[in-house]
Amino acid sequence: MSESQEHPGWTHVYSGKVRDLYVPTAALDDDDSWTGDPLSLSPIVLVVASDRVSAFDEVLEPAIPGKGAMLTELTRWWFDRLPDVPNHLASADDDRLDVPEVPASIADRATLCRTLDMFPIECVVRGYLTGSGYQEYVATGAIGGMPLPEGLENGDRLPEPIYTPAWKAPLGEHDENISYERTVELVGEVVAEQLRALSLDVFRRASAIAEASGVILADTKFEFGADREAGVVTLADEVLTSDSSRYWDASAYARTDAPTSARLASFDKQIVRDWLAANWDREATEQPPTLPHEIVAQTAARYRELLERLGATA
């Protein structure tokens, strides 16, 4: 899964499906127990977005060229537009640690961050009814136990954005949609309300910015943690990227005579998902097939188009 490598002054400590995490080697020098939780030993972490692409819980081959840099550029762009929302960005001159230089080879896809005590909640906000939310609505008339009006169709705009949190399951398990009341049990009433209020506020502000560029923000997910010194609820991880959000072309969405698949074509890896669903019998073959060149190229172009539409390119 990992394409990580060691860099001077940094030690690789974790790889997910897409991201690799590094901490300053100096933070681990005096502690032999870092294999337990190295992030607890360092106030700084380097988050590196790879070009890996995943679908149906599998990391696929080949990677999407430039994907890591595009996700990082978009996250930085959104943080710049949310200056009043506490975030996890760190300074290279943080006086708590001698922070190594970020290697030039990964600088365009690396983010220097403060380590936080992360909350086990994925803060999902939906402005439109689609995806797994639509499937749940068809089955139950609600999402996460929250009743919605009758008669809604796939892609319909909701009367108001709704907050439908999920519990972040341990690695290897599936996240679980939960009620707001369950988030109160997990993190306490004060933090639960802060997570909901911040998520809805950021979503509304981001939606307005996207709409001004002819782009619809249909839904997204945020992750938050507590600042280890002040305890402040802090926005973390990737923010409003193509991997964490569903964006649509507003002009295509407005064409009510067009097929739903065209109206709701998203600026992300949906091309990969659709191709894989049509070309991989998961019951017959455990290993996913290699992605064709044209699918890789189309996916990269779709990621790039969103940055260009928003004006987020350098």
ZIWOWO-V338192 format. One record per residue. N is the residue number from 0. RES is the residue in three letters. SS is DSSP state (helix for helix, strand for strand, loop for the rest). PSI is psi in whole degrees, -180 to 180 (none if undefined). D_FIRST is the distance of its C-alpha to the first C-alpha in Angstrom with 2 decimals. Layout:
BEGIN
n=(N	N)
res=(RES	RES)
ss=(SS	SS)
psi=(PSI	PSI)
d_first=(D_FIRST	D_FIRST)
END
This chain:
BEGIN
n=(0	1	2	3	4	5	6	7	8	9	10	11	12	13	14	15	16	17	18	19	20	21	22	23	24	25	26	27	28	29	30	31	32	33	34	35	36	37	38	39	40	41	42	43	44	45	46	47	48	49	50	51	52	53	54	55	56	57	58	59	60	61	62	63	64	65	66	67	68	69	70	71	72	73	74	75	76	77	78	79	80	81	82	83	84	85	86	87	88	89	90	91	92	93	94	95	96	97	98	99	100	101	102	103	104	105	106	107	108	109	110	111	112	113	114	115	116	117	118	119	120	121	122	123	124	125	126	127	128	129	130	131	132	133	134	135	136	137	138	139	140	141	142	143	144	145	146	147	148	149	150	151	152	153	154	155	156	157	158	159	160	161	162	163	164	165	166	167	168	169	170	171	172	173	174	175	176	177	178	179	180	181	182	183	184	185	186	187	188	189	190	191	192	193	194	195	196	197	198	199	200	201	202	203	204	205	206	207	208	209	210	211	212	213	214	215	216	217	218	219	220	221	222	223	224	225	226	227	228	229	230	231	232	233	234	235	236	237	238	239	240	241	242	243	244	245	246	247	248	249	250	251	252	253	254	255	256	257	258	259	260	261	262	263	264	265	266	267	268	269	270	271	272	273	274	275	276	277	278	279	280	281	282	283	284	285	286	287	288	289	290	291	292	293	294	295	296	297	298	299	300	301	302	303	304	305	306	307	308	309	310	311	312	313)
res=(MET	SER	GLU	SER	GLN	GLU	HIS	PRO	GLY	TRP	THR	HIS	VAL	TYR	SER	GLY	LYS	VAL	ARG	ASP	LEU	TYR	VAL	PRO	THR	ALA	ALA	LEU	ASP	ASP	ASP	ASP	SER	TRP	THR	GLY	ASP	PRO	LEU	SER	LEU	SER	PRO	ILE	VAL	LEU	VAL	VAL	ALA	SER	ASP	ARG	VAL	SER	ALA	PHE	ASP	GLU	VAL	LEU	GLU	PRO	ALA	ILE	PRO	GLY	LYS	GLY	ALA	MET	LEU	THR	GLU	LEU	THR	ARG	TRP	TRP	PHE	ASP	ARG	LEU	PRO	ASP	VAL	PRO	ASN	HIS	LEU	ALA	SER	ALA	ASP	ASP	ASP	ARG	LEU	ASP	VAL	PRO	GLU	VAL	PRO	ALA	SER	ILE	ALA	ASP	ARG	ALA	THR	LEU	CYS	ARG	THR	LEU	ASP	MET	PHE	PRO	ILE	GLU	CYS	VAL	VAL	ARG	GLY	TYR	LEU	THR	GLY	SER	GLY	TYR	GLN	GLU	TYR	VAL	ALA	THR	GLY	ALA	ILE	GLY	GLY	MET	PRO	LEU	PRO	GLU	GLY	LEU	GLU	ASN	GLY	ASP	ARG	LEU	PRO	GLU	PRO	ILE	TYR	THR	PRO	ALA	TRP	LYS	ALA	PRO	LEU	GLY	GLU	HIS	ASP	GLU	ASN	ILE	SER	TYR	GLU	ARG	THR	VAL	GLU	LEU	VAL	GLY	GLU	VAL	VAL	ALA	GLU	GLN	LEU	ARG	ALA	LEU	SER	LEU	ASP	VAL	PHE	ARG	ARG	ALA	SER	ALA	ILE	ALA	GLU	ALA	SER	GLY	VAL	ILE	LEU	ALA	ASP	THR	LYS	PHE	GLU	PHE	GLY	ALA	ASP	ARG	GLU	ALA	GLY	VAL	VAL	THR	LEU	ALA	ASP	GLU	VAL	LEU	THR	SER	ASP	SER	SER	ARG	TYR	TRP	ASP	ALA	SER	ALA	TYR	ALA	ARG	THR	ASP	ALA	PRO	THR	SER	ALA	ARG	LEU	ALA	SER	PHE	ASP	LYS	GLN	ILE	VAL	ARG	ASP	TRP	LEU	ALA	ALA	ASN	TRP	ASP	ARG	GLU	ALA	THR	GLU	GLN	PRO	PRO	THR	LEU	PRO	HIS	GLU	ILE	VAL	ALA	GLN	THR	ALA	ALA	ARG	TYR	ARG	GLU	LEU	LEU	GLU	ARG	LEU	GLY	ALA	THR	ALA)
ss=(loop	loop	loop	loop	loop	loop	strand	loop	loop	strand	strand	strand	strand	strand	strand	loop	loop	loop	strand	strand	strand	strand	strand	strand	helix	helix	helix	loop	loop	loop	loop	loop	loop	helix	helix	helix	helix	helix	helix	helix	loop	loop	loop	strand	strand	strand	strand	strand	strand	loop	loop	loop	strand	strand	strand	loop	loop	strand	strand	strand	loop	loop	loop	loop	loop	loop	helix	helix	helix	helix	helix	helix	helix	helix	helix	helix	helix	helix	helix	helix	loop	loop	loop	loop	loop	loop	strand	loop	strand	loop	loop	loop	loop	loop	loop	loop	loop	loop	loop	loop	loop	loop	loop	helix	helix	helix	helix	helix	helix	strand	strand	strand	strand	strand	loop	strand	strand	strand	loop	loop	strand	strand	strand	strand	strand	strand	strand	strand	loop	loop	helix	helix	helix	helix	helix	helix	helix	helix	helix	helix	loop	strand	strand	loop	loop	strand	strand	loop	loop	loop	loop	loop	loop	loop	loop	loop	strand	strand	strand	strand	strand	strand	strand	loop	loop	strand	strand	loop	loop	loop	loop	loop	loop	loop	loop	strand	strand	loop	loop	helix	helix	helix	helix	helix	helix	helix	helix	loop	helix	helix	helix	helix	helix	helix	helix	helix	helix	helix	helix	helix	helix	helix	helix	helix	helix	helix	helix	helix	helix	helix	helix	loop	loop	loop	strand	strand	strand	strand	strand	strand	strand	strand	strand	strand	strand	strand	strand	loop	loop	loop	loop	loop	strand	strand	strand	strand	loop	loop	loop	loop	loop	loop	loop	loop	strand	strand	strand	strand	strand	helix	helix	helix	helix	loop	loop	loop	loop	loop	loop	helix	helix	helix	helix	loop	loop	strand	loop	loop	loop	helix	helix	helix	helix	helix	helix	helix	helix	helix	helix	loop	loop	loop	loop	loop	loop	loop	loop	loop	loop	loop	loop	loop	helix	helix	helix	helix	helix	helix	helix	helix	helix	helix	helix	helix	helix	helix	helix	helix	helix	helix	loop	loop	loop	loop)
psi=(-39	140	25	161	160	147	145	125	-8	144	128	128	-15	146	129	-163	-34	-37	148	139	138	147	156	130	-33	-28	-18	-9	-36	14	122	-1	15	-18	-18	-60	85	-27	-21	-14	-12	135	-8	141	141	117	119	118	122	178	5	149	138	153	144	41	21	139	128	163	143	177	171	109	129	-3	-44	-43	-38	-41	-41	-43	-41	-41	-46	-41	-43	-39	-38	-27	1	54	-22	-3	118	131	175	6	138	161	143	-18	27	123	0	-13	148	98	122	159	141	124	137	-30	-21	8	-32	-10	19	142	124	121	155	138	139	164	99	142	142	42	131	119	91	132	133	124	-18	156	112	178	-143	-28	-41	-42	-41	-39	-44	-38	-34	-13	10	169	123	33	1	111	143	161	151	157	11	147	165	125	-6	143	136	152	-40	149	143	150	116	84	162	153	129	106	157	158	130	-10	164	140	155	124	135	165	164	-37	-35	-35	-34	-42	-35	-40	-3	155	-41	-50	-41	-43	-37	-43	-45	-46	-45	-43	-46	-39	-48	-40	-46	-43	-43	-37	-42	-40	-43	-44	-32	-19	13	26	137	129	103	-44	166	170	140	157	141	155	170	131	132	-17	-46	-13	8	137	125	133	133	179	-162	149	120	37	175	-24	-22	-1	158	115	142	156	120	-37	-38	-40	-35	-14	85	-13	-7	158	149	-39	-33	-40	-35	24	123	158	65	-150	22	-33	-41	-46	-46	-43	-41	-40	-32	-17	7	114	98	-22	-32	-33	120	-38	127	151	161	137	136	155	-43	-32	-40	-46	-42	-38	-45	-41	-36	-41	-46	-38	-37	-45	-42	-40	-39	-15	30	0	149	none)
d_first=(0.00	3.77	6.74	9.09	12.40	15.57	18.47	22.11	23.10	19.68	17.46	13.79	13.86	11.00	7.71	7.80	6.66	8.56	10.15	10.20	13.42	15.91	19.40	22.40	22.66	26.31	25.59	24.23	26.80	29.38	27.34	25.87	24.46	21.68	18.99	20.49	20.15	19.94	20.44	23.82	24.96	24.47	26.18	23.80	20.07	18.39	16.03	14.06	13.01	10.50	11.29	8.30	10.18	10.06	13.11	14.52	11.72	9.28	6.69	9.03	10.10	11.60	10.92	14.15	16.07	17.44	15.82	14.79	18.31	19.98	18.55	19.58	22.94	23.67	23.02	25.31	27.86	28.08	28.44	31.31	32.98	32.77	34.37	36.11	33.04	31.71	28.14	25.71	26.06	27.12	29.43	28.75	32.15	31.45	34.13	32.37	30.16	30.13	27.20	25.68	25.66	22.63	21.55	22.87	19.79	17.82	20.95	20.78	17.55	18.15	20.29	22.29	22.84	24.98	23.40	24.88	25.47	23.51	25.25	23.52	24.58	23.10	26.20	26.38	29.34	30.57	33.31	33.18	32.81	29.88	26.57	26.19	29.16	31.36	30.43	31.35	34.51	35.61	35.25	36.82	38.41	36.35	32.93	32.05	35.66	37.00	39.59	39.66	42.57	43.25	42.84	39.77	37.81	34.22	33.87	36.99	37.27	37.83	41.08	39.19	35.52	34.42	32.15	30.05	27.78	24.94	23.93	20.40	19.31	17.38	13.61	13.22	16.63	18.08	20.01	23.73	26.41	29.22	32.70	33.87	35.91	32.85	31.39	34.73	34.29	30.82	31.63	35.42	37.73	37.86	34.14	33.63	36.30	34.90	31.48	33.23	35.68	33.23	30.84	33.76	35.30	32.28	31.67	35.32	35.38	32.23	33.62	36.83	35.14	33.06	36.18	38.10	35.75	36.08	32.76	32.46	30.05	29.86	27.67	25.12	23.53	23.99	22.87	25.39	25.93	29.06	29.97	30.30	33.68	35.43	33.66	33.56	31.27	28.84	26.62	23.00	19.51	19.43	22.87	24.13	21.34	20.58	17.52	19.73	22.98	24.78	27.13	29.80	32.34	35.63	37.79	35.85	35.94	39.72	40.30	41.26	42.33	38.84	36.38	34.25	31.04	32.44	33.79	30.55	28.10	25.61	24.19	20.51	18.02	20.70	21.16	17.69	18.46	21.91	20.96	18.41	21.11	23.62	21.76	19.65	21.57	19.16	21.90	22.38	18.90	15.88	13.43	13.60	15.46	14.60	15.88	19.27	20.10	22.59	20.28	17.89	21.08	22.68	19.83	19.77	23.55	23.58	21.56	23.93	26.97	26.56	26.65	29.68	31.42	31.12	32.13	29.07	28.51	29.85)
END
